[in-house]
């Protein structure tokens, strides 16, 4: 089966993805695809520079931090970036899913903005990684070295966690200990195994 892994920014999706991989899932990471698409000389990077100006470059590379400040402070800028970057990401994801699906019991596709960009059509089930907003804020500030106001702005730029949770097939609460998160991941994995006992 193809499983979409999503959640809010700073909720710990990478930690959960690593746990599923440990159990045998094959991971496709949309962030990694995005980084590949904006390498120097790429048509996608050229479109981003045309839309946002040469100040989004640093030594020829995309300055993700500067671009992030632009898009998180403006819904219009976010929409413009999404229109440039998401179609080629989705196209690449479709190709990778078609390539790897026959060879893996669980294909885990990490897509942070799965619902926001309408990518749920790509997957059979969705796992949402959840934390309470206070934990989310603290992790985001620590991870990215930003202040409270900027962290809150980034969280508010995404679909509310409540809506993501309501649309999910499975929800993993990553607010507590790593052991408790691991137990939730194992429980979901057992459920998938029971659904398809004869899968390779």
Secondary structure as GFF3:
##gff-version 3
##sequence-region A 1 200
A	DSSP	beta_strand	2	7	.	.	.	ID=ss1
A	DSSP	alpha_helix	13	23	.	.	.	ID=ss2
A	DSSP	beta_strand	26	29	.	.	.	ID=ss3
A	DSSP	alpha_helix	30	37	.	.	.	ID=ss4
A	DSSP	alpha_helix	43	52	.	.	.	ID=ss5
A	DSSP	three_ten_helix	54	56	.	.	.	ID=ss6
A	DSSP	beta_strand	57	58	.	.	.	ID=ss7
A	DSSP	beta_strand	61	62	.	.	.	ID=ss8
A	DSSP	alpha_helix	64	72	.	.	.	ID=ss9
A	DSSP	alpha_helix	75	100	.	.	.	ID=ss10
A	DSSP	three_ten_helix	101	103	.	.	.	ID=ss11
A	DSSP	beta_strand	107	110	.	.	.	ID=ss12
A	DSSP	three_ten_helix	119	122	.	.	.	ID=ss13
A	DSSP	beta_strand	125	130	.	.	.	ID=ss14
A	DSSP	alpha_helix	133	144	.	.	.	ID=ss15
A	DSSP	alpha_helix	148	156	.	.	.	ID=ss16
A	DSSP	alpha_helix	161	167	.	.	.	ID=ss17
A	DSSP	beta_strand	170	173	.	.	.	ID=ss18
A	DSSP	alpha_helix	178	195	.	.	.	ID=ss19
###
